[in-house]
Amino acid sequence: MMADLFSLDGKVALVTGAARGIGREIAARLAQAGAQVLLSDVEPQLGPEAAAAIAGSAYHNLDVTVQAQWEDIIQTIGDQHGRLDILVNNAGISPAGNIEQSNLDLWRRVQTINVESVFLGCRTALPLMRQSGDGGSIINLSSIQALRPAAELAAYSASKAAVRALTKSVALHAAKDRIRCNSVHPGGVHTRMLDDFAALTGDAEAALVRLNAANPLGRVGRPLDIANGVLYLASDLSAWVTGLELVIDGGSTL
Ligand SMILES: NC(=O)c1ccc[n+]([C@@H]2O[C@H](COP(=O)([O-])OP(=O)(O)OC[C@H]3O[C@@H](n4cnc5c(N)ncnc54)[C@H](O)[C@@H]3O)[C@@H](O)[C@H]2O)c1
């Protein structure tokens, strides 16, 4: 019975930025729960490799900043499956820089990849998600930086705050069709993104030790910690949950 609540049998899911890191783990978790999962990314090598390792999945190139590519992938899903139940807007970048170090090019690149992508994804996917009449679930990857901005992540913090607000607007708009929209706010999770950030200190290993020690639960996050939260939001266990900001951070924002 419990397993039924988590079951995604018969559901079709699209995950962006799924070639590695958190996105890849989310794709694996959703597939494990029974969904047919389409991984997407801009990684022609890593992307297909990730899909090959996940039973019940396939890979499709999608640059989340390009409207025509969104239209193409949604059309393909409609043609092949006739439905889309779960959309996970996960792709993102986090170049470091405080407000004075961040030039307009960096600002625009971050807003385009982190926010415009979510705007395009939600508005392009909604008509197909609505079509089945079975409701649906959109999950947007924000960050704890949306709630507690970091000086050295000016553009990133602003982009993730925009994702938080956009999520709630979509939640209100789509509720009449039982399509839910929630944001997930990870703390530091050990992926290439965190490694790149730690490397800026000049001693990545020491920085990771410090990050682990600073967390109330004694470690940085693992991609699976986030994927488990996404599974909850994708499944019927969260049938009455929309517009939520699900913080998964080992207590670091408390
Ligand atoms: N790792 C963390 O500590 C952390 C914390 C909070 C939030 N997040 C968020 O979680 C998400 C995943 O982060 P991650 O740590 O796995 O990062 P990552 O850098 O390991 O992976 C990001 C993925 O996004 C893809 N991507 C980048 N630009 C793209 C584009 N234009 N089109 C399609 N795909 C693109 C990359 O190719 C990569 O596969 C991001 O939105 C990130 O902001 C991560």
The ligand as a Gaussian input file, in Angstrom:
#p B3LYP/6-31G(d) Opt

LIG

0 1
 N       24.728000      21.498000      -5.841000
 C       24.225000      22.367000      -4.971000
 O       24.814000      22.624000      -3.918000
 C       22.900000      23.047000      -5.237000
 C       22.310000      23.776000      -4.187000
 C       21.095000      24.417000      -4.403000
 C       20.465000      24.331000      -5.639000
 N       21.061000      23.605000      -6.649000
 C       20.369000      23.585000      -7.932000
 O       20.155000      22.249000      -8.355000
 C       20.194000      22.179000      -9.782000
 C       21.197000      21.114000     -10.211000
 O       22.475000      21.458000      -9.704000
 P       23.742000      20.467000      -9.706000
 O       24.450000      20.691000      -8.441000
 O       23.319000      19.098000     -10.089000
 O       24.594000      21.160000     -10.871000
 P       25.552000      20.517000     -11.979000
 O       26.379000      21.656000     -12.465000
 O       26.228000      19.290000     -11.484000
 O       24.512000      20.079000     -13.115000
 C       23.750000      21.036000     -13.824000
 C       23.278000      20.429000     -15.138000
 O       22.571000      21.463000     -15.858000
 C       22.974000      21.403000     -17.208000
 N       22.768000      22.679000     -17.908000
 C       23.448000      23.852000     -17.748000
 N       23.009000      24.754000     -18.641000
 C       22.039000      24.140000     -19.382000
 C       21.214000      24.559000     -20.447000
 N       21.296000      25.790000     -20.975000
 N       20.319000      23.675000     -20.955000
 C       20.220000      22.427000     -20.432000
 N       20.984000      21.978000     -19.439000
 C       21.880000      22.824000     -18.906000
 C       24.462000      21.021000     -17.153000
 O       24.913000      20.505000     -18.402000
 C       24.472000      19.985000     -16.029000
 O       24.260000      18.682000     -16.498000
 C       20.547000      23.593000     -10.259000
 O       19.367000      24.286000     -10.610000
 C       21.185000      24.208000      -9.044000
 O       21.106000      25.622000      -9.045000
 C       22.248000      22.968000      -6.475000

